Amino acid sequence: MPASEVHVLAAADPVGAFDDAHRSGHPIALPTSGTTGRPRTVVRSTASWTDSFAAVGDLTGTTAASRVWLPGPVTATMNLFAAVHARAVGATLVDRLADATHAHLTPAALHRLLADGADLTGRTLVVAGDRVDAATAERVAAAGARLHHYYGAAELSFVAWGEHADALRPFPGVEVEARDGQLWVRSPFVADGHLEPEHHLTSEGGWTTVGDRGTVVDGRVVVHGRAGGITTAGATVRVADVEGVLRPLATGDLVVVGLPHPDLGELVAAAVTDAADVSRLTALAREHLAPAQRPRRWLHLDPLPLTGADKVDRAAVRAALEAAR
């Protein structure tokens, strides 16, 4: 990996830093959303973004006449991309939905707008970070807006695009196939790799995977989620990383699972075998974990349920946490 990566998010103006890196031909380094216990910094060429600009513009109708609202932080990769794309096409960034023709949102932000009865008439909404189901897409259409939903990953960029999660098809220029239930991508938009030596992209013959589960049927990409991951408010939390931090701090055993949540997608939850660990680990989680990683529901569960193979039955743990709500 070259030593001249530009850490654009460390700059006062990340969009300007991206433009400078593009002009100078330097790759950029982008930390992931901060939801994993170990740091992960994706390194990519600027062309792996700019080469997709034309397709994104065509799909969303973003032009120099557009006014783009980005309510989320530019430190999130999807928002930085949207800001860089807007500047590249000459669109104007605005501070309010009321002034916007286009908005880039997480599903949680979209649900808040719908719940608040926001005026979406005539606006184009680009939503990513978690699933948007067909029922939500219908609510957006009824509100007079046009919804674009895409699936991607920090290392892969755009993978599939559609009206909602059940209507995704490969992004222009991208091939997607499923191998043993795992999604593999062949794409010009894939990152070069990671800065950290312990992380690496899984590639084979020009195809790359980040471990997401799914199927491809009649050209339609169905994403089932990342193995061992919890998607909450658009961020992917790796269960192994959370357990790796909390288990050494626990007196008893501990298991982390995701619970369904109507607004956030999923909620991080934990079960412990020592009742005293509930209060202890709640405090320690604030010290040792990023906000998205911290369990929001706790349960004393002793013993932990096991499968026939003598492994923790995570489905049973999840059901116990659901029943204890």
C-alpha positions as CSV (number, residue, x, y, z in Angstrom):
1,M,0.0,0.0,0.0
2,P,1.5,3.4,-0.9
3,A,2.5,5.7,1.9
4,S,0.9,8.8,0.4
5,E,-2.8,8.2,1.2
6,V,-4.8,11.4,1.9
7,H,-6.8,11.1,5.1
8,V,-9.6,13.3,3.8
9,L,-11.8,13.1,6.9
10,A,-9.0,14.6,9.0
11,A,-9.1,17.8,6.8
12,A,-11.1,20.9,7.7
13,D,-12.8,20.5,4.3
14,P,-13.1,16.8,3.5
15,V,-14.7,17.5,0.1
16,G,-11.9,19.9,-0.8
17,A,-9.3,17.3,0.4
18,F,-10.9,14.7,-1.9
19,D,-10.7,17.1,-4.8
20,D,-7.0,17.8,-4.1
21,A,-6.2,14.1,-3.9
22,H,-8.0,13.5,-7.2
23,R,-6.0,16.3,-8.9
24,S,-2.7,15.0,-7.5
25,G,-3.5,11.3,-8.2
26,H,-3.2,10.3,-4.5
27,P,-5.4,7.5,-3.1
28,I,-7.6,8.4,-0.1
29,A,-7.9,6.7,3.3
30,L,-11.4,6.5,4.9
31,P,-12.0,5.1,8.4
32,T,-15.1,3.0,8.7
33,S,-18.0,4.3,10.7
34,G,-16.3,3.6,14.0
35,T,-18.6,0.8,15.0
36,T,-15.9,-1.9,15.2
37,G,-13.6,-2.6,18.1
38,R,-10.5,-2.7,15.8
39,P,-9.8,0.2,13.5
40,R,-10.4,-0.4,9.8
41,T,-9.3,2.2,7.3
42,V,-10.3,1.7,3.7
43,V,-7.9,2.9,1.0
44,R,-9.2,3.6,-2.5
45,S,-8.4,5.5,-5.6
46,T,-10.4,8.7,-6.2
47,A,-11.4,7.2,-9.5
48,S,-13.2,4.4,-7.7
49,W,-15.7,7.1,-6.8
50,T,-15.5,9.5,-9.7
51,D,-16.0,6.8,-12.3
52,S,-19.5,6.2,-10.8
53,F,-20.5,9.8,-10.9
54,A,-22.2,9.7,-14.3
55,A,-24.3,6.7,-13.4
56,V,-25.3,8.2,-10.1
57,G,-26.2,11.5,-11.8
58,D,-28.3,9.6,-14.4
59,L,-30.1,7.5,-11.8
60,T,-31.0,10.4,-9.5
61,G,-31.3,13.2,-11.9
62,T,-28.7,15.3,-10.0
63,T,-27.5,18.2,-12.1
64,A,-26.0,21.6,-11.7
65,A,-29.6,22.8,-11.0
66,S,-30.1,20.5,-8.1
67,R,-30.1,21.5,-4.4
68,V,-28.9,18.7,-2.2
69,W,-29.6,18.2,1.5
70,L,-27.3,16.0,3.6
71,P,-28.6,15.9,7.2
72,G,-26.0,13.4,8.3
73,P,-22.3,14.0,9.1
74,V,-19.9,14.3,6.2
75,T,-17.7,11.9,8.2
76,A,-20.0,9.1,7.1
77,T,-18.8,7.7,3.8
78,M,-22.2,7.8,2.1
79,N,-22.6,11.5,2.9
80,L,-19.0,12.4,1.9
81,F,-19.6,10.7,-1.4
82,A,-22.9,12.6,-1.9
83,A,-21.1,15.9,-1.1
84,V,-18.2,15.2,-3.5
85,H,-20.7,14.2,-6.2
86,A,-22.8,17.3,-5.7
87,R,-19.7,19.5,-6.0
88,A,-18.5,17.6,-9.1
89,V,-21.8,18.2,-11.0
90,G,-22.2,21.8,-9.7
91,A,-25.2,21.1,-7.5
92,T,-25.8,23.3,-4.4
93,L,-25.7,21.9,-0.9
94,V,-28.5,23.3,1.3
95,D,-29.2,23.2,5.0
96,R,-32.9,22.5,5.0
97,L,-35.2,19.9,3.4
98,A,-37.5,22.7,2.4
99,D,-34.8,24.1,0.1
100,A,-33.8,20.8,-1.4
101,T,-34.6,18.9,-4.6
102,H,-32.6,15.9,-3.5
103,A,-31.8,14.4,-0.1
104,H,-29.4,11.6,1.0
105,L,-30.6,9.8,4.1
106,T,-30.3,6.7,6.3
107,P,-33.5,4.7,6.7
108,A,-33.8,5.9,10.3
109,A,-33.8,9.5,9.0
110,L,-36.3,8.7,6.4
111,H,-38.6,7.1,9.0
112,R,-38.4,10.3,11.1
113,L,-39.4,12.4,8.2
114,L,-42.4,10.2,7.4
115,A,-43.4,10.2,11.1
116,D,-43.2,14.0,11.3
117,G,-45.2,14.4,8.1
118,A,-42.5,16.3,6.4
119,D,-43.3,17.8,3.0
120,L,-41.6,15.5,0.5
121,T,-43.5,16.6,-2.5
122,G,-41.4,16.5,-5.7
123,R,-38.2,15.5,-3.9
124,T,-35.8,12.8,-4.8
125,L,-34.6,10.7,-1.8
126,V,-31.5,8.6,-1.9
127,V,-31.5,6.2,1.0
128,A,-28.8,3.7,2.1
129,G,-27.2,2.2,5.2
130,D,-29.9,-0.4,5.9
131,R,-32.9,-2.0,4.3
132,V,-35.8,0.0,3.0
133,D,-38.8,-2.2,2.5
134,A,-41.5,-2.0,-0.1
135,A,-44.1,-0.6,2.4
136,T,-41.8,2.3,3.2
137,A,-41.3,2.9,-0.5
138,E,-45.0,3.1,-0.9
139,R,-45.3,5.7,1.9
140,V,-42.6,7.8,0.2
141,A,-44.5,7.6,-3.1
142,A,-47.7,8.5,-1.4
143,A,-45.9,11.6,0.1
144,G,-45.1,12.7,-3.5
145,A,-41.4,11.9,-3.5
146,R,-39.2,9.6,-5.5
147,L,-37.2,7.0,-3.7
148,H,-33.8,5.5,-4.7
149,H,-32.4,2.8,-2.5
150,Y,-28.9,1.3,-2.9
151,Y,-26.9,-1.4,-1.2
152,G,-23.1,-1.1,-0.9
153,A,-20.2,-1.4,1.4
154,A,-17.3,0.8,2.4
155,E,-14.9,-1.5,0.5
156,L,-17.2,-2.1,-2.5
157,S,-18.9,1.2,-3.0
158,F,-22.1,0.8,-5.0
159,V,-23.3,-2.8,-5.5
160,A,-27.0,-2.8,-6.3
161,W,-29.7,-0.1,-6.8
162,G,-33.5,0.0,-7.0
163,E,-36.7,1.4,-5.6
164,H,-36.5,-0.6,-2.4
165,A,-34.6,-3.6,-0.9
166,D,-36.7,-6.1,-2.8
167,A,-36.1,-4.5,-6.2
168,L,-32.3,-4.1,-6.2
169,R,-30.4,-4.8,-9.4
170,P,-26.6,-4.5,-10.0
171,F,-25.4,-1.0,-10.2
172,P,-24.3,0.0,-13.7
173,G,-20.9,-1.5,-14.5
174,V,-21.1,-4.0,-11.6
175,E,-21.5,-7.8,-11.7
176,V,-23.0,-9.6,-8.6
177,E,-23.2,-13.3,-8.0
178,A,-24.0,-15.5,-5.0
179,R,-21.6,-18.3,-3.9
180,D,-22.9,-20.6,-1.2
181,G,-25.1,-17.8,0.1
182,Q,-22.4,-15.1,0.0
183,L,-22.4,-12.1,-2.3
184,W,-19.4,-11.6,-4.6
185,V,-18.8,-8.5,-6.7
186,R,-16.8,-7.7,-9.8
187,S,-16.6,-3.9,-10.1
188,P,-14.4,-1.0,-11.1
189,F,-15.4,0.7,-7.9
190,V,-13.8,-1.7,-5.4
191,A,-11.3,-0.2,-2.9
192,D,-7.6,-1.1,-3.0
193,G,-7.6,-2.5,0.5
194,H,-7.0,-1.5,4.1
195,L,-4.2,0.3,5.9
196,E,-4.3,-2.1,8.8
197,P,-2.3,-5.3,8.1
198,E,-4.8,-7.5,10.0
199,H,-7.5,-6.5,7.6
200,H,-7.6,-7.6,4.0
201,L,-10.1,-7.8,1.1
202,T,-11.3,-11.3,0.2
203,S,-10.8,-11.5,-3.6
204,E,-10.6,-14.3,-6.1
205,G,-10.2,-14.0,-9.9
206,G,-11.3,-10.3,-9.9
207,W,-14.3,-10.9,-7.6
208,T,-14.5,-9.5,-4.1
209,T,-16.7,-10.2,-1.1
210,V,-17.1,-8.5,2.3
211,G,-19.0,-11.4,3.7
212,D,-22.5,-10.2,3.1
213,R,-25.1,-12.9,2.7
214,G,-27.6,-12.9,-0.1
215,T,-28.9,-14.3,-3.4
216,V,-29.1,-13.3,-7.0
217,V,-32.3,-14.4,-8.7
218,D,-33.3,-13.3,-12.3
219,G,-30.8,-10.4,-12.0
220,R,-32.3,-9.2,-8.7
221,V,-30.0,-8.9,-5.7
222,V,-31.5,-9.9,-2.4
223,V,-29.3,-8.9,0.6
224,H,-29.7,-10.9,3.8
225,G,-27.1,-9.0,5.8
226,R,-23.6,-9.5,7.0
227,A,-22.8,-12.7,8.8
228,G,-22.1,-11.9,12.4
229,G,-23.2,-8.3,12.0
230,I,-25.9,-6.1,13.4
231,T,-27.1,-3.1,11.3
232,T,-28.3,-0.3,13.5
233,A,-29.1,3.2,12.3
234,G,-27.1,2.6,9.1
235,A,-24.0,1.4,10.8
236,T,-22.7,-2.2,10.8
237,V,-21.7,-3.5,14.2
238,R,-19.7,-6.7,14.2
239,V,-20.8,-9.0,17.0
240,A,-17.4,-10.5,17.4
241,D,-15.8,-7.1,18.0
242,V,-18.4,-6.2,20.7
243,E,-18.1,-9.6,22.4
244,G,-14.3,-9.3,22.1
245,V,-14.3,-6.1,24.2
246,L,-17.0,-7.0,26.8
247,R,-16.3,-10.7,27.5
248,P,-12.9,-10.0,29.1
249,L,-14.6,-7.5,31.3
250,A,-17.4,-9.7,32.3
251,T,-17.5,-11.9,35.5
252,G,-19.7,-14.5,33.7
253,D,-20.4,-15.4,30.1
254,L,-21.9,-12.9,27.6
255,V,-23.5,-13.1,24.2
256,V,-24.5,-10.2,21.9
257,V,-27.3,-10.3,19.4
258,G,-29.4,-7.9,17.3
259,L,-33.1,-7.3,18.0
260,P,-35.5,-5.9,15.4
261,H,-36.2,-2.2,15.8
262,P,-38.9,-0.3,13.8
263,D,-36.7,2.8,13.3
264,L,-33.1,1.7,13.7
265,G,-33.3,-1.6,11.8
266,E,-31.8,-3.5,14.7
267,L,-30.8,-2.8,18.3
268,V,-27.6,-4.2,19.9
269,A,-28.6,-6.4,22.9
270,A,-26.6,-8.5,25.3
271,A,-27.3,-11.4,27.7
272,V,-25.1,-12.2,30.6
273,T,-24.9,-15.2,33.0
274,D,-23.9,-13.1,36.1
275,A,-26.6,-10.6,37.1
276,A,-24.1,-8.2,38.5
277,D,-22.6,-7.8,35.0
278,V,-25.6,-5.9,33.7
279,S,-24.8,-2.7,35.7
280,R,-21.0,-3.2,35.5
281,L,-20.9,-3.8,31.8
282,T,-23.4,-1.0,31.0
283,A,-20.9,1.4,32.5
284,L,-17.9,-0.2,31.0
285,A,-19.5,-0.2,27.5
286,R,-19.7,3.6,27.6
287,E,-15.9,3.7,28.2
288,H,-14.7,1.0,25.8
289,L,-17.2,0.9,22.9
290,A,-18.3,3.4,20.2
291,P,-21.9,4.6,20.7
292,A,-23.4,2.3,17.9
293,Q,-21.7,-0.7,19.5
294,R,-23.1,-0.3,23.0
295,P,-25.9,-2.8,24.0
296,R,-29.1,-1.0,24.5
297,R,-30.9,-3.9,26.1
298,W,-29.5,-6.3,28.7
299,L,-30.8,-9.6,30.2
300,H,-29.6,-11.9,33.0
301,L,-29.9,-15.3,31.4
302,D,-28.3,-18.3,33.2
303,P,-27.6,-20.7,31.8
304,L,-27.3,-19.5,28.2
305,P,-29.4,-21.8,25.9
306,L,-27.3,-24.2,23.8
307,T,-27.8,-25.9,20.5
308,G,-27.5,-29.6,20.0
309,A,-23.9,-29.0,19.0
310,D,-23.2,-27.5,22.4
311,K,-22.9,-23.9,21.0
312,V,-24.8,-20.9,22.3
313,D,-28.2,-20.8,20.6
314,R,-28.3,-17.2,19.5
315,A,-31.8,-17.5,18.2
316,A,-33.0,-18.6,21.6
317,V,-31.1,-15.8,23.3
318,R,-32.7,-13.3,20.9
319,A,-36.1,-14.8,21.7
320,A,-35.5,-14.4,25.4
321,L,-34.5,-10.8,25.0
322,E,-37.6,-10.1,22.9
323,A,-39.8,-11.8,25.5
324,A,-38.2,-9.7,28.3
325,R,-39.0,-6.3,26.6
